[in-house]
Amino acid sequence: MTTNVVTCFDSDKAGFEATRRSYEIMNSEQMIVKTISDLDKKDPADFILAHDGDLFSELVIKAKDFLIFYMGRLTAEHPIGTLDGRRKVMSELLPFYKTMSPSSKDFYIRELSRNFDIDERIVYDEIENFKLPKGHPARESLSVTDNNTGFRADFSEMLMGIVLAYPRLFENFSEFINEDLFEEAKNVYKALRDQYTSSRNREASWNFEEGVLADLKPKLEVLTLYAEDSYERFSDDAVVCEVKKIVDRLEKRHKNASLRELQKEIELAEKLEEKGKLMELLSRQQKLLSK
């Protein structure tokens, strides 16, 4: 089966929304999506009736990459010379950028910087600091909810969410985060650490397209946006301070859980009169209590 797709929908708003939605679906399946846009404001059937099939075939060959087409449409609709206009364009494109590999993101950001006529580093900064507005369809599609809708992240999930939302602070976090704090998600933290260590651009966002990160991509996107919502008003220093507090609570929780398990083993050793094992367990208990 081919991985190259050319879309062509009606020219009205509903047709465009169908084009955008089809891109989201096919892009999630790693397909290369292009779209036909030069139909003289006619619907595809009307265009083919008004012209010969050869002309339509030429348009198929000349079809544009969907995101390039979408970017051009957005920059034509909004006053991109103003901050408000750029933010409106960004709010539509950000959900796509958030899920791109670094190489794809670099390509499209260079295109967007040319459209904005500003340095691409500024666009990267805007993407890094930009947050999707509450109620944005991308948040709803990822099931990110607020206090009124019931979504809650436990301490371990919130810690992971912050790590995902603030890649530029990973070096600060790694000074006091122990991978064991993540329990079942330990392999995710290791993958992020390896990615950060090998990355040339420490400001870049995470790449969710490979390995264990790809398998858990929907969940990681939810945690990322949840953390962004929760800490959008925090400075970098305040975020680091918050991580320290969460780490402290998790370490205390793990310590108490370990002490409870040890106490059960101690009671069993006493009951079975296993003196050697009892002494070893009591020693481990003292070490934990002294921490």
Secondary structure, 3 states (H helix, E strand, C coil): CCCEEEECCCCCHHHHHHHHHHHHHHHHCCCEEEECCCCCCCCHHHHHHHCCHHHHHHHHHCCEEHHHHHHHHHHHHCCCCCHHHHHHHHHHHHHHHHCCCHHHHHHHHHHHHHHHCCCHHHHHHHHHHCCCCCCCHHHHHCCCCCCCCCCCCCHHHHHHHHHHHCHHHHHHHHCCCCHHHHHHHHHHHHHHHHHHHHCCCCCCCCCCCCHHHHHCHHHHHHHHHHHHHHCCCCCHHHHHHHHHHHHHHHHHHHHHHHHHHHHHHHHHHHHHCCHHHHHHHHHHHHHHHHC
